[in-house]
Amino acid sequence: MADVTPEQRLGRLRSSIDNIDAALVHMLAERFRCTQEVGILKAEHEMPASDPARESRQIARLRSLAEDANLDPEFAEKWFNFVVAEVIHHHTEIAAER
Ligand SMILES: O=C(O)C(=O)C[C@]1(C(=O)O)C=C[C@@H](O)C=C1
């Protein structure tokens, strides 16, 4: 790789980062599409917006996956809680609109 300049290496790495960011956006959009349906189902059947027991199981699973993948489990949990807070906000709005 002696003929590759630092600028070229940076450009290649940034290109991969851009692909990964695009994949993350698409995966998040898909997740929110699913949770939108969950929100409608829950509102239709007067089920609570949040399910703390389910969240505990998800967090335990994600922390274990993060450890195996060499990702900080604290970060994985923070990311999950951030996403779920938004989902619960959406669920609450859907229920209020009915
Ligand atoms: O599985 C559910 O019951 C959901 O509403 C989805 C979800 C999630 O985003 O994963 C969100 C809120 C709940 O507290 C648990 C999980």
The ligand as a Gaussian input file, in Angstrom:
#p B3LYP/6-31G(d) Opt

LIG

0 1
 O      -42.156000      -4.734000      21.452000
 C      -42.890000      -3.807000      21.803000
 O      -43.839000      -3.976000      22.581000
 C      -42.648000      -2.456000      21.300000
 O      -43.445000      -1.570000      21.518000
 C      -41.360000      -2.186000      20.586000
 C      -40.259000      -1.714000      21.540000
 C      -38.987000      -1.591000      20.658000
 O      -38.818000      -0.542000      20.026000
 O      -38.236000      -2.574000      20.565000
 C      -40.647000      -0.376000      22.083000
 C      -41.244000      -0.218000      23.290000
 C      -41.404000      -1.314000      24.264000
 O      -41.200000      -0.885000      25.581000
 C      -40.585000      -2.490000      23.895000
 C      -40.036000      -2.661000      22.655000

